[in-house]
Amino acid sequence: MDFFLFLCVFIVLILAINKTIKFSSSILILLLFSIITNVALAQNYTQSLIPEANDGMGISNQLAYMIIGEVRWSHELFESTYNSSTIISIVLLIVYLLTLVLEKFLREKSLKNNNL
């Protein structure tokens, strides 16, 4: 989980430094990364529910392994990680939509002030 959080913070810092990218575009990149992560964690969680798929408990993909790590694996851990990822994706989606509306409002306000 530590590596994943480090990676997300690193992406946000790089995007924040770049002044040519709109804020909504930065949020969109994080949202897409969050959705990909959510799919990987969902696949890992559902795979862990099938005992015949693995000999015991295992992580089914590399992205899920980077997030979960070597903690005591359990169905509850996989489910809580997946649920947290879903909440993060929903929050990022809401933030993305709000930034789109705010940027549009600011752009229209700027155009209106320039026309006066």
C-alpha angles and dihedrals in degrees: 000000000000094000091049093051090047090051093050093048090048091052092049092050093049091049092046092053093052105083095188094067118082116238091241090056089054091051090047091056090051090046092053091047089049092051092050089049091048091053091049092050092046090052090048093049095048091045090053090057090063107075093191092059094068134024093247122322120346144154113250103205141028097242092055089048091053090053102040099033125179097327121133099289118224138151089252092054092049091047095048091047090050092047091050090050091051092052091049090050092050092048091049090049091053092046090049092052092047092050091050091053092045094048091049091050092049092046092051091046090051092049091048092051092048092053093055 
